[in-house]
Amino acid sequence: MTMEDMKNEADTASVSMALCGVMYPVFIQLKKVNLSASQTLRAAFIKVRKVILKSVFID
């Protein structure tokens, strides 16, 4: 693993954490308005996040 690979992994993890911090309040607000939409959006967000992290850390 090169230094560039390690930097890319750290960047991806940082972005992932930032997105979670930004999206959490959105999920809370949406849950108050439309529970089904909130659950669907949250599930999709989690799946995409897992795929992105998996592709970065496995390659």
PDB file of N, CA, C and O in Angstrom:
ATOM      1  N   MET A   1       0.854  -1.173   0.000  1.00  0.00           N
ATOM      2  CA  MET A   1       0.000   0.000   0.000  1.00  0.00           C
ATOM      3  C   MET A   1       0.903   1.241   0.000  1.00  0.00           C
ATOM      4  O   MET A   1       1.820   1.369   0.812  1.00  0.00           O
ATOM      5  N   THR A   2       0.618   2.122  -0.913  1.00  0.00           N
ATOM      6  CA  THR A   2       1.435   3.333  -1.019  1.00  0.00           C
ATOM      7  C   THR A   2       0.866   4.431  -0.125  1.00  0.00           C
ATOM      8  O   THR A   2      -0.239   4.315   0.403  1.00  0.00           O
ATOM      9  N   MET A   3       1.633   5.477   0.027  1.00  0.00           N
ATOM     10  CA  MET A   3       1.169   6.629   0.813  1.00  0.00           C
ATOM     11  C   MET A   3      -0.060   7.258   0.160  1.00  0.00           C
ATOM     12  O   MET A   3      -0.961   7.735   0.850  1.00  0.00           O
ATOM     13  N   GLU A   4      -0.092   7.256  -1.165  1.00  0.00           N
ATOM     14  CA  GLU A   4      -1.244   7.814  -1.891  1.00  0.00           C
ATOM     15  C   GLU A   4      -2.506   7.006  -1.592  1.00  0.00           C
ATOM     16  O   GLU A   4      -3.577   7.580  -1.394  1.00  0.00           O
ATOM     17  N   ASP A   5      -2.387   5.683  -1.559  1.00  0.00           N
ATOM     18  CA  ASP A   5      -3.528   4.825  -1.227  1.00  0.00           C
ATOM     19  C   ASP A   5      -4.035   5.118   0.181  1.00  0.00           C
ATOM     20  O   ASP A   5      -5.242   5.203   0.410  1.00  0.00           O
ATOM     21  N   MET A   6      -3.116   5.270   1.109  1.00  0.00           N
ATOM     22  CA  MET A   6      -3.497   5.559   2.495  1.00  0.00           C
ATOM     23  C   MET A   6      -4.191   6.913   2.587  1.00  0.00           C
ATOM     24  O   MET A   6      -5.154   7.068   3.339  1.00  0.00           O
ATOM     25  N   LYS A   7      -3.712   7.886   1.833  1.00  0.00           N
ATOM     26  CA  LYS A   7      -4.329   9.212   1.831  1.00  0.00           C
ATOM     27  C   LYS A   7      -5.741   9.135   1.257  1.00  0.00           C
ATOM     28  O   LYS A   7      -6.664   9.753   1.788  1.00  0.00           O
ATOM     29  N   ASN A   8      -5.911   8.374   0.169  1.00  0.00           N
ATOM     30  CA  ASN A   8      -7.230   8.229  -0.439  1.00  0.00           C
ATOM     31  C   ASN A   8      -8.212   7.563   0.521  1.00  0.00           C
ATOM     32  O   ASN A   8      -9.371   7.969   0.598  1.00  0.00           O
ATOM     33  N   GLU A   9      -7.762   6.550   1.249  1.00  0.00           N
ATOM     34  CA  GLU A   9      -8.624   5.883   2.223  1.00  0.00           C
ATOM     35  C   GLU A   9      -9.019   6.834   3.343  1.00  0.00           C
ATOM     36  O   GLU A   9     -10.174   6.852   3.770  1.00  0.00           O
ATOM     37  N   ALA A  10      -8.074   7.614   3.814  1.00  0.00           N
ATOM     38  CA  ALA A  10      -8.364   8.579   4.876  1.00  0.00           C
ATOM     39  C   ALA A  10      -9.329   9.645   4.381  1.00  0.00           C
ATOM     40  O   ALA A  10     -10.240  10.044   5.106  1.00  0.00           O
ATOM     41  N   ASP A  11      -9.135  10.107   3.152  1.00  0.00           N
ATOM     42  CA  ASP A  11     -10.040  11.103   2.577  1.00  0.00           C
ATOM     43  C   ASP A  11     -11.454  10.548   2.454  1.00  0.00           C
ATOM     44  O   ASP A  11     -12.427  11.232   2.770  1.00  0.00           O
ATOM     45  N   THR A  12     -11.560   9.308   1.996  1.00  0.00           N
ATOM     46  CA  THR A  12     -12.873   8.688   1.838  1.00  0.00           C
ATOM     47  C   THR A  12     -13.564   8.526   3.184  1.00  0.00           C
ATOM     48  O   THR A  12     -14.760   8.793   3.303  1.00  0.00           O
ATOM     49  N   ALA A  13     -12.834   8.097   4.185  1.00  0.00           N
ATOM     50  CA  ALA A  13     -13.415   7.942   5.520  1.00  0.00           C
ATOM     51  C   ALA A  13     -13.855   9.292   6.077  1.00  0.00           C
ATOM     52  O   ALA A  13     -14.903   9.390   6.715  1.00  0.00           O
ATOM     53  N   SER A  14     -13.068  10.319   5.840  1.00  0.00           N
ATOM     54  CA  SER A  14     -13.418  11.662   6.319  1.00  0.00           C
ATOM     55  C   SER A  14     -14.679  12.172   5.641  1.00  0.00           C
ATOM     56  O   SER A  14     -15.557  12.735   6.295  1.00  0.00           O
ATOM     57  N   VAL A  15     -14.768  11.975   4.336  1.00  0.00           N
ATOM     58  CA  VAL A  15     -15.952  12.410   3.595  1.00  0.00           C
ATOM     59  C   VAL A  15     -17.169  11.632   4.065  1.00  0.00           C
ATOM     60  O   VAL A  15     -18.252  12.197   4.218  1.00  0.00           O
ATOM     61  N   SER A  16     -16.995  10.344   4.294  1.00  0.00           N
ATOM     62  CA  SER A  16     -18.098   9.510   4.754  1.00  0.00           C
ATOM     63  C   SER A  16     -18.636  10.002   6.096  1.00  0.00           C
ATOM     64  O   SER A  16     -19.848  10.093   6.289  1.00  0.00           O
ATOM     65  N   MET A  17     -17.737  10.315   7.012  1.00  0.00           N
ATOM     66  CA  MET A  17     -18.156  10.817   8.322  1.00  0.00           C
ATOM     67  C   MET A  17     -18.845  12.175   8.196  1.00  0.00           C
ATOM     68  O   MET A  17     -19.838  12.433   8.877  1.00  0.00           O
ATOM     69  N   ALA A  18     -18.328  13.034   7.336  1.00  0.00           N
ATOM     70  CA  ALA A  18     -18.933  14.352   7.139  1.00  0.00           C
ATOM     71  C   ALA A  18     -20.335  14.215   6.554  1.00  0.00           C
ATOM     72  O   ALA A  18     -21.255  14.919   6.971  1.00  0.00           O
ATOM     73  N   LEU A  19     -20.500  13.316   5.594  1.00  0.00           N
ATOM     74  CA  LEU A  19     -21.819  13.111   5.003  1.00  0.00           C
ATOM     75  C   LEU A  19     -22.815  12.594   6.035  1.00  0.00           C
ATOM     76  O   LEU A  19     -23.980  12.990   6.034  1.00  0.00           O
ATOM     77  N   CYS A  20     -22.355  11.716   6.910  1.00  0.00           N
ATOM     78  CA  CYS A  20     -23.234  11.219   7.976  1.00  0.00           C
ATOM     79  C   CYS A  20     -23.675  12.367   8.875  1.00  0.00           C
ATOM     80  O   CYS A  20     -24.841  12.455   9.261  1.00  0.00           O
ATOM     81  N   GLY A  21     -22.746  13.233   9.198  1.00  0.00           N
ATOM     82  CA  GLY A  21     -23.069  14.384  10.043  1.00  0.00           C
ATOM     83  C   GLY A  21     -24.044  15.338   9.391  1.00  0.00           C
ATOM     84  O   GLY A  21     -24.889  15.929  10.063  1.00  0.00           O
ATOM     85  N   VAL A  22     -23.928  15.490   8.088  1.00  0.00           N
ATOM     86  CA  VAL A  22     -24.826  16.389   7.352  1.00  0.00           C
ATOM     87  C   VAL A  22     -26.194  15.744   7.145  1.00  0.00           C
ATOM     88  O   VAL A  22     -27.224  16.406   7.271  1.00  0.00           O
ATOM     89  N   MET A  23     -26.199  14.461   6.829  1.00  0.00           N
ATOM     90  CA  MET A  23     -27.452  13.790   6.486  1.00  0.00           C
ATOM     91  C   MET A  23     -28.303  13.428   7.700  1.00  0.00           C
ATOM     92  O   MET A  23     -29.523  13.318   7.576  1.00  0.00           O
ATOM     93  N   TYR A  24     -27.700  13.243   8.854  1.00  0.00           N
ATOM     94  CA  TYR A  24     -28.463  12.843  10.041  1.00  0.00           C
ATOM     95  C   TYR A  24     -29.622  13.800  10.333  1.00  0.00           C
ATOM     96  O   TYR A  24     -30.747  13.337  10.523  1.00  0.00           O
ATOM     97  N   PRO A  25     -29.391  15.121  10.377  1.00  0.00           N
ATOM     98  CA  PRO A  25     -30.519  16.032  10.619  1.00  0.00           C
ATOM     99  C   PRO A  25     -31.578  15.977   9.512  1.00  0.00           C
ATOM    100  O   PRO A  25     -32.765  16.174   9.770  1.00  0.00           O
ATOM    101  N   VAL A  26     -31.142  15.710   8.290  1.00  0.00           N
ATOM    102  CA  VAL A  26     -32.099  15.589   7.182  1.00  0.00           C
ATOM    103  C   VAL A  26     -33.001  14.387   7.414  1.00  0.00           C
ATOM    104  O   VAL A  26     -34.214  14.469   7.223  1.00  0.00           O
ATOM    105  N   PHE A  27     -32.411  13.274   7.825  1.00  0.00           N
ATOM    106  CA  PHE A  27     -33.206  12.080   8.106  1.00  0.00           C
ATOM    107  C   PHE A  27     -34.193  12.333   9.247  1.00  0.00           C
ATOM    108  O   PHE A  27     -35.336  11.880   9.184  1.00  0.00           O
ATOM    109  N   ILE A  28     -33.772  13.038  10.271  1.00  0.00           N
ATOM    110  CA  ILE A  28     -34.642  13.334  11.416  1.00  0.00           C
ATOM    111  C   ILE A  28     -35.829  14.191  10.975  1.00  0.00           C
ATOM    112  O   ILE A  28     -36.974  13.906  11.328  1.00  0.00           O
ATOM    113  N   GLN A  29     -35.550  15.238  10.204  1.00  0.00           N
ATOM    114  CA  GLN A  29     -36.630  16.116   9.729  1.00  0.00           C
ATOM    115  C   GLN A  29     -37.579  15.363   8.808  1.00  0.00           C
ATOM    116  O   GLN A  29     -38.798  15.480   8.937  1.00  0.00           O
ATOM    117  N   LEU A  30     -37.027  14.593   7.882  1.00  0.00           N
ATOM    118  CA  LEU A  30     -37.860  13.850   6.939  1.00  0.00           C
ATOM    119  C   LEU A  30     -38.705  12.815   7.668  1.00  0.00           C
ATOM    120  O   LEU A  30     -39.840  12.550   7.272  1.00  0.00           O
ATOM    121  N   LYS A  31     -38.165  12.231   8.725  1.00  0.00           N
ATOM    122  CA  LYS A  31     -38.900  11.236   9.505  1.00  0.00           C
ATOM    123  C   LYS A  31     -40.180  11.836  10.087  1.00  0.00           C
ATOM    124  O   LYS A  31     -41.198  11.153  10.193  1.00  0.00           O
ATOM    125  N   LYS A  32     -40.123  13.114  10.463  1.00  0.00           N
ATOM    126  CA  LYS A  32     -41.297  13.796  11.014  1.00  0.00           C
ATOM    127  C   LYS A  32     -42.359  14.030   9.950  1.00  0.00           C
ATOM    128  O   LYS A  32     -43.552  14.065  10.253  1.00  0.00           O
ATOM    129  N   VAL A  33     -41.926  14.192   8.701  1.00  0.00           N
ATOM    130  CA  VAL A  33     -42.851  14.502   7.609  1.00  0.00           C
ATOM    131  C   VAL A  33     -43.346  13.233   6.925  1.00  0.00           C
ATOM    132  O   VAL A  33     -44.543  13.077   6.681  1.00  0.00           O
ATOM    133  N   ASN A  34     -42.411  12.320   6.614  1.00  0.00           N
ATOM    134  CA  ASN A  34     -42.760  11.123   5.863  1.00  0.00           C
ATOM    135  C   ASN A  34     -41.842   9.980   6.296  1.00  0.00           C
ATOM    136  O   ASN A  34     -40.704   9.878   5.837  1.00  0.00           O
ATOM    137  N   LEU A  35     -42.338   9.144   7.163  1.00  0.00           N
ATOM    138  CA  LEU A  35     -41.537   8.058   7.732  1.00  0.00           C
ATOM    139  C   LEU A  35     -41.036   7.097   6.659  1.00  0.00           C
ATOM    140  O   LEU A  35     -39.871   6.700   6.675  1.00  0.00           O
ATOM    141  N   SER A  36     -41.894   6.729   5.743  1.00  0.00           N
ATOM    142  CA  SER A  36     -41.508   5.784   4.697  1.00  0.00           C
ATOM    143  C   SER A  36     -40.381   6.339   3.826  1.00  0.00           C
ATOM    144  O   SER A  36     -39.421   5.630   3.526  1.00  0.00           O
ATOM    145  N   ALA A  37     -40.496   7.587   3.427  1.00  0.00           N
ATOM    146  CA  ALA A  37     -39.452   8.215   2.607  1.00  0.00           C
ATOM    147  C   ALA A  37     -38.141   8.291   3.378  1.00  0.00           C
ATOM    148  O   ALA A  37     -37.068   8.082   2.812  1.00  0.00           O
ATOM    149  N   SER A  38     -38.231   8.587   4.659  1.00  0.00           N
ATOM    150  CA  SER A  38     -37.036   8.667   5.493  1.00  0.00           C
ATOM    151  C   SER A  38     -36.324   7.322   5.563  1.00  0.00           C
ATOM    152  O   SER A  38     -35.101   7.252   5.435  1.00  0.00           O
ATOM    153  N   GLN A  39     -37.081   6.270   5.763  1.00  0.00           N
ATOM    154  CA  GLN A  39     -36.491   4.937   5.857  1.00  0.00           C
ATOM    155  C   GLN A  39     -35.879   4.500   4.530  1.00  0.00           C
ATOM    156  O   GLN A  39     -34.811   3.888   4.505  1.00  0.00           O
ATOM    157  N   THR A  40     -36.556   4.815   3.433  1.00  0.00           N
ATOM    158  CA  THR A  40     -36.042   4.464   2.112  1.00  0.00           C
ATOM    159  C   THR A  40     -34.749   5.204   1.812  1.00  0.00           C
ATOM    160  O   THR A  40     -33.776   4.606   1.353  1.00  0.00           O
ATOM    161  N   LEU A  41     -34.741   6.497   2.068  1.00  0.00           N
ATOM    162  CA  LEU A  41     -33.555   7.310   1.814  1.00  0.00           C
ATOM    163  C   LEU A  41     -32.389   6.869   2.693  1.00  0.00           C
ATOM    164  O   LEU A  41     -31.253   6.781   2.228  1.00  0.00           O
ATOM    165  N   ARG A  42     -32.672   6.598   3.945  1.00  0.00           N
ATOM    166  CA  ARG A  42     -31.616   6.160   4.865  1.00  0.00           C
ATOM    167  C   ARG A  42     -31.025   4.815   4.419  1.00  0.00           C
ATOM    168  O   ARG A  42     -29.808   4.635   4.442  1.00  0.00           O
ATOM    169  N   ALA A  43     -31.878   3.884   4.019  1.00  0.00           N
ATOM    170  CA  ALA A  43     -31.396   2.575   3.560  1.00  0.00           C
ATOM    171  C   ALA A  43     -30.535   2.720   2.306  1.00  0.00           C
ATOM    172  O   ALA A  43     -29.493   2.076   2.190  1.00  0.00           O
ATOM    173  N   ALA A  44     -30.963   3.555   1.380  1.00  0.00           N
ATOM    174  CA  ALA A  44     -30.183   3.776   0.157  1.00  0.00           C
ATOM    175  C   ALA A  44     -28.844   4.424   0.483  1.00  0.00           C
ATOM    176  O   ALA A  44     -27.815   4.041  -0.074  1.00  0.00           O
ATOM    177  N   PHE A  45     -28.854   5.386   1.369  1.00  0.00           N
ATOM    178  CA  PHE A  45     -27.630   6.079   1.769  1.00  0.00           C
ATOM    179  C   PHE A  45     -26.642   5.098   2.400  1.00  0.00           C
ATOM    180  O   PHE A  45     -25.449   5.139   2.101  1.00  0.00           O
ATOM    181  N   ILE A  46     -27.128   4.228   3.261  1.00  0.00           N
ATOM    182  CA  ILE A  46     -26.274   3.247   3.929  1.00  0.00           C
ATOM    183  C   ILE A  46     -25.683   2.267   2.913  1.00  0.00           C
ATOM    184  O   ILE A  46     -24.505   1.921   2.999  1.00  0.00           O
ATOM    185  N   LYS A  47     -26.497   1.818   1.950  1.00  0.00           N
ATOM    186  CA  LYS A  47     -25.999   0.882   0.939  1.00  0.00           C
ATOM    187  C   LYS A  47     -24.902   1.516   0.093  1.00  0.00           C
ATOM    188  O   LYS A  47     -23.870   0.894  -0.159  1.00  0.00           O
ATOM    189  N   VAL A  48     -25.121   2.739  -0.342  1.00  0.00           N
ATOM    190  CA  VAL A  48     -24.117   3.428  -1.163  1.00  0.00           C
ATOM    191  C   VAL A  48     -22.841   3.636  -0.365  1.00  0.00           C
ATOM    192  O   VAL A  48     -21.742   3.430  -0.881  1.00  0.00           O
ATOM    193  N   ARG A  49     -22.977   4.036   0.870  1.00  0.00           N
ATOM    194  CA  ARG A  49     -21.808   4.267   1.733  1.00  0.00           C
ATOM    195  C   ARG A  49     -20.992   2.980   1.895  1.00  0.00           C
ATOM    196  O   ARG A  49     -19.763   3.011   1.840  1.00  0.00           O
ATOM    197  N   LYS A  50     -21.677   1.854   2.094  1.00  0.00           N
ATOM    198  CA  LYS A  50     -20.982   0.574   2.243  1.00  0.00           C
ATOM    199  C   LYS A  50     -20.240   0.194   0.966  1.00  0.00           C
ATOM    200  O   LYS A  50     -19.106  -0.282   1.023  1.00  0.00           O
ATOM    201  N   VAL A  51     -20.871   0.400  -0.175  1.00  0.00           N
ATOM    202  CA  VAL A  51     -20.236   0.066  -1.453  1.00  0.00           C
ATOM    203  C   VAL A  51     -19.001   0.924  -1.671  1.00  0.00           C
ATOM    204  O   VAL A  51     -17.959   0.419  -2.087  1.00  0.00           O
ATOM    205  N   ILE A  52     -19.108   2.204  -1.397  1.00  0.00           N
ATOM    206  CA  ILE A  52     -17.970   3.107  -1.585  1.00  0.00           C
ATOM    207  C   ILE A  52     -16.827   2.725  -0.655  1.00  0.00           C
ATOM    208  O   ILE A  52     -15.682   2.610  -1.094  1.00  0.00           O
ATOM    209  N   LEU A  53     -17.122   2.529   0.607  1.00  0.00           N
ATOM    210  CA  LEU A  53     -16.068   2.174   1.554  1.00  0.00           C
ATOM    211  C   LEU A  53     -15.453   0.819   1.222  1.00  0.00           C
ATOM    212  O   LEU A  53     -14.241   0.636   1.336  1.00  0.00           O
ATOM    213  N   LYS A  54     -16.291  -0.127   0.813  1.00  0.00           N
ATOM    214  CA  LYS A  54     -15.797  -1.458   0.465  1.00  0.00           C
ATOM    215  C   LYS A  54     -14.856  -1.382  -0.737  1.00  0.00           C
ATOM    216  O   LYS A  54     -13.803  -2.020  -0.741  1.00  0.00           O
ATOM    217  N   SER A  55     -15.227  -0.609  -1.749  1.00  0.00           N
ATOM    218  CA  SER A  55     -14.392  -0.520  -2.949  1.00  0.00           C
ATOM    219  C   SER A  55     -13.066   0.168  -2.653  1.00  0.00           C
ATOM    220  O   SER A  55     -12.045  -0.187  -3.243  1.00  0.00           O
ATOM    221  N   VAL A  56     -13.061   1.131  -1.765  1.00  0.00           N
ATOM    222  CA  VAL A  56     -11.826   1.841  -1.440  1.00  0.00           C
ATOM    223  C   VAL A  56     -10.910   0.976  -0.595  1.00  0.00           C
ATOM    224  O   VAL A  56      -9.706   0.924  -0.846  1.00  0.00           O
ATOM    225  N   PHE A  57     -11.455   0.299   0.396  1.00  0.00           N
ATOM    226  CA  PHE A  57     -10.619  -0.454   1.323  1.00  0.00           C
ATOM    227  C   PHE A  57     -10.201  -1.824   0.790  1.00  0.00           C
ATOM    228  O   PHE A  57      -9.229  -2.396   1.282  1.00  0.00           O
ATOM    229  N   ILE A  58     -10.902  -2.357  -0.190  1.00  0.00           N
ATOM    230  CA  ILE A  58     -10.530  -3.660  -0.743  1.00  0.00           C
ATOM    231  C   ILE A  58      -9.495  -3.501  -1.852  1.00  0.00           C
ATOM    232  O   ILE A  58      -8.571  -4.309  -1.952  1.00  0.00           O
ATOM    233  N   ASP A  59      -9.634  -2.481  -2.678  1.00  0.00           N
ATOM    234  CA  ASP A  59      -8.711  -2.288  -3.813  1.00  0.00           C
ATOM    235  C   ASP A  59      -7.347  -1.941  -3.382  1.00  0.00           C
ATOM    236  O   ASP A  59      -6.465  -1.750  -4.219  1.00  0.00           O
TER     237      ASP A  59
END
